[in-house]
Each structure stands twice: as C-alpha cells, then as structure tokens.
Amino acid sequence: MPELERDGATIYYEVTGSGPTVVLGHSLLCDTEMWRGVAPRLASQYRVINVEARAHRRSTAPGPFTLEDLAGDWLAILDREGVERAFLVGLSMGGMTALRFALRAPSRVAGMVLIDSNGDEEERTRRLRYGLMEAVYKRVGLIAPLVRPVSALLLGKTTLEKRPEVVAELRQTMGRHDRKQMPHALRAVFRRGPILDRLAAITCPTLVIVGDEDQSTPVDKSRRLAAAIPGARLDVVPGVGHLSAMEDPDAISTRVLAFLGAHRW
C-alpha cells in the first residue's frame, strides 16, 4: 500500500475501489482497520482512500504535530493521487481533521460525514485527566489499568455488555501503537483549539452522525457541531458509543452510502 513522506513523517494509506473519491479518517488510538466493516461497502461504488494518521501503527510521528498537520497530510495525499475533489468521512479525530481540511481547502471537498466528532476544544477537566493518561502511556505503554477506562470511554454500554469481540479487537488495536510516538497524537487531539465559531464558512453538504451511547463526544456536542455548519443534518444512531463504525458498521455504512448517493457528482 502507498506511503507518503511529509515533514519527516511517513503516512500510510490504502486505496481501494473506483469512482468518486472518499477519504476515511479514523479515531485516535485506532487505525485503518477501524473501517473494516465499512470500507469494502463504500469501495463497491467509490474510490476509497483510507488514511492512517501520524503516530498510529504504520504511520510515524518523529515530533509533535497538530490536527491542521493531519489535514495537510490528506491534502498532500489527494494531490499525489490526482484527486481534485473528494468526500471526507471522519470519525472523532478523523472528523476533526476533515473540518480543518474543509476550512483550508473548501473547493476540494464535495461533502463531509462527521461521525462522533467535535468542534469544541477539550474541556479543562478532561484535558487534565487525559494529560495524566498521556504521561502514563508514554512511560509504560497501554498498561492494564488504562485499558478498561479507555475502552469504556470509546465503546457504548451495549457493545461492552453484548459484543466482547469488538472490545477484544479494540484492545488489540490499541496495543499496536508505538508508545513513544502516540503521545504526539494524544496532544494533537486533547490540546486542540476550538473552531466552532469558524464553521459557518463551510458550505459543502454535511452529515453529522453520533451514537446515542457516546461518552467521549456526547450527543449535545454533535448537536452543537451540526448547528454550526449551514445546512448540516444530525443523525443519532441507537445502541452505539464513540466508535460507532466498529460497533455497528452496517448502520454507519447505510447512512454514509445514502449521503454519498444523494450528493454524488
């Protein structure tokens, strides 16, 4: 699969299918496999570029970076692949990246699907808690005392109770990352600046999706996000948490395909 060298970082990505281009951006602590239940369905009708963010698994982060840098990575990948316009589909950190891409290069965006994402800055109490997690992760890695609360933050109550295979998959995924590089990604997300007051400038069709059991980005955050983007529509998915694309890929695929189909050029 292709790799892009940019600012000293190596960005891994996968390209499948053909047709109008869809860029997929995963959540913090995940990787391209987060879309395993979604990407093949999209690739049956679209060209899918599934990007692995800096510091995650096969992509490197030799130094600090920002969400704006991740948006720049996406833009560089589109340039390399000869793509003039694309749909952006991002979950959590991926959605935050998509928003910054749309603000930076609006003419390159055909539409956006923002899943369990956020336009606000991180709340102070959470920044402090996440800062402690970052320090522990950097020193000793993803040790057992961190795994349970992180899983509870990322997965919905229904998934935790009824889908142990998804819980096991998430824990395996989180264990694949380099503990020396991952703190750069944690800081990029947890110390991000607010952009909610800038989103009125976005004019592309936008769908905001959120799980009704999302503890990391509660429904109110997605409601605020949708209200800030002209014409954006909010869709609440029952029975899933923050990683809805892993928890119920059928529900997410159906919603994303319907949106893409309505705005396909």
C-alpha positions as CSV (number, residue, x, y, z in Angstrom):
1,M,0.0,0.0,0.0
2,P,1.2,3.6,-0.6
3,E,3.2,5.7,1.8
4,L,3.7,9.4,1.8
5,E,6.7,11.2,3.3
6,R,5.9,14.6,4.7
7,D,7.6,16.8,7.2
8,G,9.7,13.9,8.3
9,A,6.7,11.7,8.9
10,T,5.6,8.6,7.0
11,I,1.9,8.5,6.2
12,Y,0.5,5.0,5.3
13,Y,-2.8,4.8,3.4
14,E,-4.8,2.3,1.4
15,V,-6.6,2.8,-1.9
16,T,-9.5,0.5,-3.0
17,G,-12.4,0.7,-5.4
18,S,-13.2,3.2,-8.2
19,G,-15.4,6.1,-8.8
20,P,-15.7,9.4,-6.9
21,T,-13.2,9.6,-4.1
22,V,-14.0,9.1,-0.4
23,V,-11.3,9.8,2.2
24,L,-11.6,7.9,5.5
25,G,-10.1,9.2,8.7
26,H,-10.1,7.0,11.9
27,S,-10.3,7.8,15.6
28,L,-7.5,8.4,18.0
29,L,-6.0,5.1,19.2
30,C,-7.4,3.2,16.2
31,D,-6.1,2.6,12.7
32,T,-7.3,1.9,9.2
33,E,-8.8,-1.4,10.4
34,M,-11.5,0.6,12.3
35,W,-13.2,0.9,8.9
36,R,-13.0,-2.8,8.2
37,G,-16.8,-3.3,8.2
38,V,-17.4,0.0,6.3
39,A,-14.7,0.5,3.7
40,P,-15.5,-2.6,1.5
41,R,-19.1,-1.5,1.1
42,L,-18.0,2.0,0.1
43,A,-15.4,0.6,-2.3
44,S,-18.1,-1.2,-4.2
45,Q,-19.2,2.2,-5.6
46,Y,-16.4,4.7,-4.8
47,R,-12.6,5.0,-4.7
48,V,-11.8,4.8,-1.1
49,I,-8.6,6.3,0.4
50,N,-8.2,5.0,4.0
51,V,-5.6,7.1,5.8
52,E,-3.7,6.0,8.9
53,A,-2.9,9.1,10.9
54,R,0.5,10.0,12.2
55,A,1.7,8.0,15.2
56,H,-0.8,5.3,14.6
57,R,0.5,1.8,13.7
58,R,2.3,2.1,10.3
59,S,2.4,5.9,10.2
60,T,5.2,7.7,12.0
61,A,5.4,10.9,14.1
62,P,9.0,11.9,14.8
63,G,7.8,15.0,16.5
64,P,4.8,17.0,17.7
65,F,2.0,17.7,15.2
66,T,-1.4,19.3,15.1
67,L,-4.8,18.4,13.6
68,E,-4.0,21.0,10.9
69,D,-0.9,19.0,10.0
70,L,-3.2,15.9,9.6
71,A,-5.4,17.9,7.3
72,G,-2.3,18.8,5.3
73,D,-1.4,15.2,5.0
74,W,-4.9,14.5,3.5
75,L,-4.4,17.3,1.0
76,A,-0.9,16.0,0.0
77,I,-2.4,12.5,-0.5
78,L,-5.1,13.8,-2.7
79,D,-2.5,15.8,-4.7
80,R,-0.4,12.7,-5.1
81,E,-3.3,10.6,-6.2
82,G,-4.5,13.2,-8.7
83,V,-7.8,13.8,-6.9
84,E,-9.4,17.2,-7.4
85,R,-12.5,16.8,-5.1
86,A,-13.4,14.2,-2.5
87,F,-15.9,13.3,0.1
88,L,-14.4,13.3,3.6
89,V,-15.7,10.8,6.1
90,G,-14.1,11.1,9.6
91,L,-14.7,9.6,13.0
92,S,-13.7,11.6,16.1
93,M,-10.1,12.7,15.3
94,G,-10.8,11.9,11.7
95,G,-13.8,14.3,11.8
96,M,-11.7,17.0,13.4
97,T,-9.2,16.6,10.6
98,A,-12.0,16.8,8.0
99,L,-13.3,20.0,9.4
100,R,-9.8,21.6,9.2
101,F,-9.4,20.3,5.7
102,A,-12.7,21.9,4.7
103,L,-11.7,25.2,6.2
104,R,-8.3,25.1,4.5
105,A,-9.3,23.9,1.0
106,P,-13.1,24.2,0.6
107,S,-13.0,23.7,-3.2
108,R,-11.5,20.2,-2.7
109,V,-14.5,19.0,-0.6
110,A,-17.6,17.5,-2.2
111,G,-19.2,16.7,1.1
112,M,-18.5,15.6,4.7
113,V,-19.7,12.9,7.1
114,L,-18.6,13.8,10.6
115,I,-19.0,10.8,13.0
116,D,-18.8,11.1,16.8
117,S,-16.7,14.3,16.3
118,N,-16.4,17.7,17.9
119,G,-15.7,21.3,17.0
120,D,-15.1,22.5,20.6
121,E,-11.8,22.5,22.5
122,E,-11.4,19.8,25.1
123,E,-12.9,20.6,28.5
124,R,-10.3,21.6,31.1
125,T,-11.2,18.7,33.5
126,R,-10.8,16.2,30.6
127,R,-7.5,17.8,29.5
128,L,-6.1,17.2,32.9
129,R,-7.3,13.6,33.0
130,Y,-6.1,12.9,29.5
131,G,-2.7,14.6,30.3
132,L,-2.2,12.0,33.1
133,M,-3.1,9.2,30.7
134,E,-0.6,10.6,28.2
135,A,2.2,10.6,30.8
136,V,1.5,7.1,31.9
137,Y,1.2,5.8,28.3
138,K,4.5,7.5,27.3
139,R,6.3,6.0,30.3
140,V,5.0,2.4,30.4
141,G,2.6,2.0,27.4
142,L,-1.0,0.8,27.5
143,I,-0.9,-1.0,30.8
144,A,-3.9,-2.9,32.2
145,P,-5.2,-0.1,34.5
146,L,-5.6,2.2,31.4
147,V,-7.3,-0.4,29.1
148,R,-10.6,-0.7,30.9
149,P,-11.4,3.1,31.3
150,V,-10.3,3.8,27.8
151,S,-12.4,1.0,26.4
152,A,-15.4,2.3,28.4
153,L,-14.8,5.8,27.0
154,L,-14.7,4.6,23.4
155,L,-17.3,1.9,23.3
156,G,-21.0,2.1,24.1
157,K,-22.7,0.3,27.0
158,T,-24.4,-2.1,24.7
159,T,-21.2,-3.1,23.0
160,L,-19.4,-3.5,26.3
161,E,-22.1,-5.8,27.5
162,K,-23.0,-7.8,24.4
163,R,-20.1,-7.7,21.9
164,P,-16.9,-8.9,23.6
165,E,-15.3,-9.5,20.2
166,V,-15.4,-5.7,19.5
167,V,-13.9,-5.0,22.9
168,A,-11.1,-7.5,22.3
169,E,-10.5,-6.0,18.8
170,L,-10.2,-2.5,20.2
171,R,-7.8,-3.6,22.9
172,Q,-5.6,-5.4,20.3
173,T,-5.6,-2.3,18.1
174,M,-4.6,0.0,20.9
175,G,-1.7,-2.3,21.7
176,R,-0.2,-2.0,18.2
177,H,0.9,1.6,18.5
178,D,4.3,2.9,19.4
179,R,4.1,4.3,22.9
180,K,6.9,6.9,22.2
181,Q,5.0,8.3,19.2
182,M,1.4,8.1,20.4
183,P,1.7,10.9,22.9
184,H,2.1,13.3,19.9
185,A,-1.3,12.2,18.7
186,L,-2.8,12.5,22.2
187,R,-1.6,16.1,22.5
188,A,-2.8,17.0,19.0
189,V,-6.4,15.9,19.9
190,F,-6.6,16.9,23.6
191,R,-4.9,20.3,23.2
192,R,-6.7,21.3,20.0
193,G,-8.1,24.8,19.7
194,P,-11.8,25.4,19.2
195,I,-13.1,26.0,15.6
196,L,-16.9,26.0,16.2
197,D,-17.1,29.8,15.5
198,R,-15.4,29.3,12.1
199,L,-17.7,26.6,10.8
200,A,-20.3,28.9,9.3
201,A,-17.8,29.3,6.4
202,I,-18.3,25.6,5.4
203,T,-20.8,25.3,2.5
204,C,-20.4,21.7,1.4
205,P,-23.2,19.2,2.2
206,T,-22.6,17.8,5.7
207,L,-24.0,14.9,7.7
208,V,-23.2,14.7,11.4
209,I,-23.6,11.2,12.9
210,V,-23.3,10.3,16.6
211,G,-24.0,7.2,18.8
212,D,-26.6,7.7,21.5
213,E,-24.3,6.0,24.0
214,D,-21.2,8.1,23.1
215,Q,-19.5,9.1,26.4
216,S,-16.4,10.7,24.7
217,T,-18.4,13.0,22.5
218,P,-21.9,13.2,23.8
219,V,-24.9,13.9,21.6
220,D,-25.0,17.5,22.7
221,K,-21.5,18.1,21.2
222,S,-22.7,16.7,17.8
223,R,-25.8,18.8,18.0
224,R,-23.7,21.9,18.5
225,L,-21.4,20.8,15.6
226,A,-24.4,20.3,13.3
227,A,-25.9,23.7,14.3
228,A,-22.7,25.5,13.5
229,I,-22.4,24.2,9.9
230,P,-25.0,25.7,7.5
231,G,-27.4,23.0,6.3
232,A,-25.9,20.2,8.2
233,R,-28.1,17.3,9.3
234,L,-27.8,15.4,12.6
235,D,-28.4,11.6,12.7
236,V,-28.3,9.8,16.1
237,V,-27.6,6.1,15.9
238,P,-29.1,3.9,18.7
239,G,-27.1,1.4,20.7
240,V,-23.6,2.5,19.9
241,G,-20.9,4.6,21.5
242,H,-17.9,6.6,20.3
243,L,-16.5,4.0,17.9
244,S,-19.8,3.5,16.0
245,A,-18.1,2.4,12.8
246,M,-16.7,-0.6,14.7
247,E,-19.7,-1.2,16.9
248,D,-22.4,-1.2,14.1
249,P,-20.7,-1.0,10.7
250,D,-24.0,-1.8,8.9
251,A,-25.7,1.2,10.4
252,I,-22.8,3.5,9.6
253,S,-22.3,2.2,6.1
254,T,-26.0,2.6,5.3
255,R,-26.1,6.2,6.4
256,V,-22.8,7.1,4.7
257,L,-23.8,5.5,1.4
258,A,-27.2,7.2,1.4
259,F,-25.5,10.6,1.9
260,L,-22.9,9.9,-0.8
261,G,-25.5,8.8,-3.2
262,A,-27.6,11.9,-2.6
263,H,-24.6,14.2,-3.4
264,R,-22.6,12.1,-5.9
265,W,-21.5,14.1,-8.9
